[in-house]
């Protein structure tokens, strides 16, 4: 039953195609590919080599979660994730930089940026229950005050990112919720077509009311901190990525929060995403933005992409003088983006070989 529910969940996330009908098929067609094309294997091997050089070890399998049930290749042939889809084991609320914290589980979570003028938070997990008992509770564990949240930025319009936002918007009415224009529209479509979105794997809350629309390149200043926001289509029509200045024991660093790492399992745009071709172009664009900003750390609200699920343990054991496990350095960031591109190229090869463009 887990596989069936996973298919349903992916369709609801807008990852499996324009309609959820795949989740209702009792006898799906056999996958088009029962062996990995050599070109795809080459790119996957290149990604694993980058992990050996320091890229997050969980990332290769994580990049294929969006295609695991797309039915163009036998799923067992794909690189496997560190945790099955639907695993929700909690991670301890963690201070990552002087101003930046992670709260969530091994599947999805939130990034919390503390400024002199209040808090900016990215995402709020799946639903009201998680928002209250994981996210808000995590604030209290960390000694942070959720009443000082000024902005919640939705990285992209899927329920596992916005489902908990209404809890905070209702309880703390001064909060502004930000998304791209395209993903505000996507969230409204998800409401009308897919709710109630409840399965054995995922239980999503409804989206928040439409509030602030982000523009590409917009600067958001709160107190002493300015973050720069970019719209990076691909995983959806309008994921929001960010460049965030932080420090670690007063040493300055620059973090990139990428709004949608999941690879669309088709090349061209659908009603719910912009396809792999546009994703690849946007990654190239964002690589240039990261290089110009001197980014030396990359994070995601899905911890499998950035190694957060392992880094929380490393930082607990960190001693004075030890490096921050999230800091990759500019060379490490370049390796990380190369891994992204290798996984995208592998999936591209699979889609073409299966004739599923």
Secondary structure in CASP SS format (residue, H / E / C, confidence):
PFRMAT SS
TARGET T0000
AUTHOR 0000-0000-0000
METHOD secondary structure of the structure
MODEL  1
X C 1.00
X H 1.00
X H 1.00
X H 1.00
X H 1.00
X H 1.00
X H 1.00
X H 1.00
X H 1.00
X H 1.00
X H 1.00
X H 1.00
X C 1.00
X C 1.00
X C 1.00
X C 1.00
X C 1.00
X C 1.00
X C 1.00
X H 1.00
X H 1.00
X H 1.00
X H 1.00
X H 1.00
X C 1.00
X C 1.00
X C 1.00
X C 1.00
X C 1.00
X C 1.00
X C 1.00
X C 1.00
X E 1.00
X C 1.00
X C 1.00
X C 1.00
X C 1.00
X H 1.00
X H 1.00
X H 1.00
X H 1.00
X H 1.00
X H 1.00
X H 1.00
X H 1.00
X H 1.00
X H 1.00
X H 1.00
X H 1.00
X H 1.00
X H 1.00
X H 1.00
X C 1.00
X C 1.00
X C 1.00
X C 1.00
X C 1.00
X C 1.00
X H 1.00
X H 1.00
X H 1.00
X H 1.00
X C 1.00
X C 1.00
X H 1.00
X H 1.00
X H 1.00
X C 1.00
X C 1.00
X C 1.00
X C 1.00
X C 1.00
X E 1.00
X C 1.00
X H 1.00
X H 1.00
X H 1.00
X C 1.00
X C 1.00
X C 1.00
X C 1.00
X C 1.00
X C 1.00
X C 1.00
X C 1.00
X C 1.00
X C 1.00
X C 1.00
X C 1.00
X E 1.00
X E 1.00
X E 1.00
X E 1.00
X E 1.00
X E 1.00
X C 1.00
X C 1.00
X C 1.00
X C 1.00
X E 1.00
X E 1.00
X E 1.00
X E 1.00
X E 1.00
X E 1.00
X C 1.00
X C 1.00
X C 1.00
X E 1.00
X E 1.00
X E 1.00
X E 1.00
X E 1.00
X E 1.00
X E 1.00
X C 1.00
X C 1.00
X E 1.00
X E 1.00
X E 1.00
X E 1.00
X E 1.00
X C 1.00
X C 1.00
X C 1.00
X C 1.00
X C 1.00
X H 1.00
X H 1.00
X H 1.00
X H 1.00
X H 1.00
X H 1.00
X H 1.00
X H 1.00
X H 1.00
X H 1.00
X H 1.00
X H 1.00
X H 1.00
X H 1.00
X H 1.00
X C 1.00
X C 1.00
X C 1.00
X H 1.00
X H 1.00
X H 1.00
X E 1.00
X E 1.00
X E 1.00
X E 1.00
X E 1.00
X C 1.00
X C 1.00
X C 1.00
X C 1.00
X C 1.00
X H 1.00
X H 1.00
X H 1.00
X H 1.00
X C 1.00
X C 1.00
X H 1.00
X H 1.00
X H 1.00
X H 1.00
X H 1.00
X H 1.00
X H 1.00
X C 1.00
X C 1.00
X C 1.00
X C 1.00
X E 1.00
X E 1.00
X E 1.00
X E 1.00
X E 1.00
X H 1.00
X H 1.00
X H 1.00
X H 1.00
X H 1.00
X H 1.00
X H 1.00
X H 1.00
X H 1.00
X H 1.00
X H 1.00
X H 1.00
X H 1.00
X H 1.00
X C 1.00
X C 1.00
X C 1.00
X E 1.00
X C 1.00
X C 1.00
X C 1.00
X C 1.00
X E 1.00
X C 1.00
X C 1.00
X C 1.00
X C 1.00
X C 1.00
X C 1.00
X C 1.00
X C 1.00
X E 1.00
X E 1.00
X E 1.00
X C 1.00
X C 1.00
X C 1.00
X E 1.00
X E 1.00
X E 1.00
X E 1.00
X E 1.00
X C 1.00
X C 1.00
X E 1.00
X E 1.00
X E 1.00
X E 1.00
X E 1.00
X E 1.00
X E 1.00
X C 1.00
X C 1.00
X C 1.00
X C 1.00
X C 1.00
X C 1.00
X C 1.00
X C 1.00
X E 1.00
X E 1.00
X E 1.00
X E 1.00
X E 1.00
X E 1.00
X E 1.00
X E 1.00
X E 1.00
X C 1.00
X C 1.00
X E 1.00
X E 1.00
X E 1.00
X E 1.00
X E 1.00
X E 1.00
X E 1.00
X C 1.00
X C 1.00
X C 1.00
X C 1.00
X C 1.00
X C 1.00
X C 1.00
X C 1.00
X C 1.00
X C 1.00
X C 1.00
X C 1.00
X C 1.00
X C 1.00
X C 1.00
X C 1.00
X C 1.00
X H 1.00
X H 1.00
X H 1.00
X H 1.00
X H 1.00
X H 1.00
X H 1.00
X H 1.00
X H 1.00
X H 1.00
X H 1.00
X H 1.00
X H 1.00
X H 1.00
X H 1.00
X H 1.00
X H 1.00
X H 1.00
X H 1.00
X C 1.00
X C 1.00
X C 1.00
X E 1.00
X E 1.00
X E 1.00
X C 1.00
X C 1.00
X C 1.00
X H 1.00
X H 1.00
X H 1.00
X H 1.00
X C 1.00
X H 1.00
X H 1.00
X H 1.00
X H 1.00
X H 1.00
X H 1.00
X H 1.00
X H 1.00
X H 1.00
X C 1.00
X C 1.00
X C 1.00
X C 1.00
X C 1.00
X C 1.00
X C 1.00
X C 1.00
X C 1.00
X C 1.00
X C 1.00
X C 1.00
X H 1.00
X H 1.00
X H 1.00
X H 1.00
X H 1.00
X H 1.00
X H 1.00
X H 1.00
X H 1.00
X H 1.00
X H 1.00
X H 1.00
X H 1.00
X H 1.00
X H 1.00
X H 1.00
X H 1.00
X H 1.00
X H 1.00
X H 1.00
X H 1.00
X H 1.00
X H 1.00
X H 1.00
X H 1.00
X C 1.00
X C 1.00
X C 1.00
X C 1.00
END
